[in-house]
Amino acid sequence: MSMTAGDGTAYRNYINGEWVAAADGRTGENYDPANGELIGHFPRSGQADVDRAAAAARTAFESWRKTPAPKRGEVLYRVGRLLEERKEDIARTLTREMGKVLVEARGDVQEAIDMAYYMAGEGRRLFGSIVPSELPNKAAYGVRDPLGVVACITPWNFPVAIPSWKTMAALIAGNTVILKPATDTPHSAVKYVEVFADAGLPAGVLNLVMGSGSEVGMPLVRHPDVAAISFTGSNEVGREVNVEAARELKRVTLELGGKNAIIVLDDADLDLAVDGILWSAFGTTGQRCTACSRLIVQRGARGELERRLLERIEKLRLGHGLAETTDVGPLINASQLERVHSYMSVAQREGVRILCGGEPAREGDLARGNFYRPTLFAGVKAGMRVEQEEIFGPVLAMIEVESLEEAIAVNNGTKFGLSSSIFTSNINAAQTAMRDLATGIVYVNAGTIGAEIQLPFGGTRGTGNGHREAGLGALEFFTEWKAIYVDYSGKLQRAQIDA
Ligand code: NAD
């Protein structure tokens, strides 16, 4: 909700059904990463705002948890319809502050629409379990209870989709929510929360508090009224959040980094593989947690694949994400650009060949934004830093292997385990890969990106802490089981003794 119109608009938090400035009035500016234009001023909130949101969410929880789940679902159906109506506007906002090309921004919003309808339907299911009792005239069943107030802390790379995965699953289960978006993408979060306000969600059920990780994120993690934290972001911060939440035995879900790989075997359809690799490695400028940053290619296919990839990478057009001609948008901010570039000297020190890219793009209008040339590394060996560390930019490391077994070992040899893919026309190889690739998501003859919301999303090893988002997996996190026994025998019946 804006206070003034036009450039330099000042936006507000959404707490207890009202759009309010940060308690001490502080704001921070946000800029378009493609051209440096000012987008607006956003609250730099602090402890007082977190306290206020937590109090509102705690109060609202008492009535929201008792609202029949199908009624909660009806709000989400309205949210879905409003998101559809506003899809183009929200997508343009998202591209402007995050940089991804418009077609991908539309996909980001579509994911929230899909999630709204999926979770709305869940309002008429939320299946529990009914089991027979070991005693006569006794009923035994399990129901899902909400947790209470949940904090959702989100990154900048999916400014609408990721908040939707968390908040919609939390809300349908009867929790109330405080959303803390990334400091680089608050405008998308405002547009997202406006939809809930307009859909008639009761006051206090969903609150938006903008600001930094240290001034809003950590106070939320520590807040005594916050029962659980759903976090997506970097490994470093995720670890900190987990350690802090553990002090109060709070439930935490962590969706963290990736070092995802595409395997291309000698028998693969190379045209298809090249399409999948380009989309996975350079889509969203490589800033997806599921982006492909390693290409594990069998020796026989390496030369031809390299030639075709170079030809196509040269043709990728950099530019503003709103321009229809753009294939690859900017990186999110200057420090991310520096971080990506710092890996070029790491690569050189490791003896890696930089086949293309390897530098910021500065010609013409590109000089005003954080643009980096799509980069391909060759001669990369398993264990090198550029093969192990998440770079989070348009950088692809090519590793040559001899066999399927070696490819799988290389894929599984990092501390991350989010997404992997294999291109092959051999059914036996595909089945073996599906069994042995140790990631939370596996694709066959498709790239590493493109998860759908009706299946669980998340990764193994250092990518998370074992929970899943989306699909029914999300409800496991946002509810806890209550076992109920109803004895209608009219006498004391002792389990394990009288049975
Ligand atoms: P980040 O860890 O810097 O920030 C994520 C969120 O945490 C932001 O809202 C930030 O303000 C907040 N935060 C920062 N410090 C905090 C603290 N001390 N306490 C509490 N909150 C704090 O991550 P980012 O740069 O926004 O996002 C990029 C990272 O996210 C990449 O590593 C990427 O792989 C990961 N990611 C993972 C998934 C997944 O589902 N696995 C999806 C998208 C992004």
Residues whose N, C-alpha, C, O or C-beta is under 5 A from the ligand:
A	BS01	NAD	I153 T154 P155 W156 K180 P181 A182 T183 G211 S212 G213 S214 G217 M218 T232 G233 S234 N235 V237 E255 L256 G257 G258 C289 T463
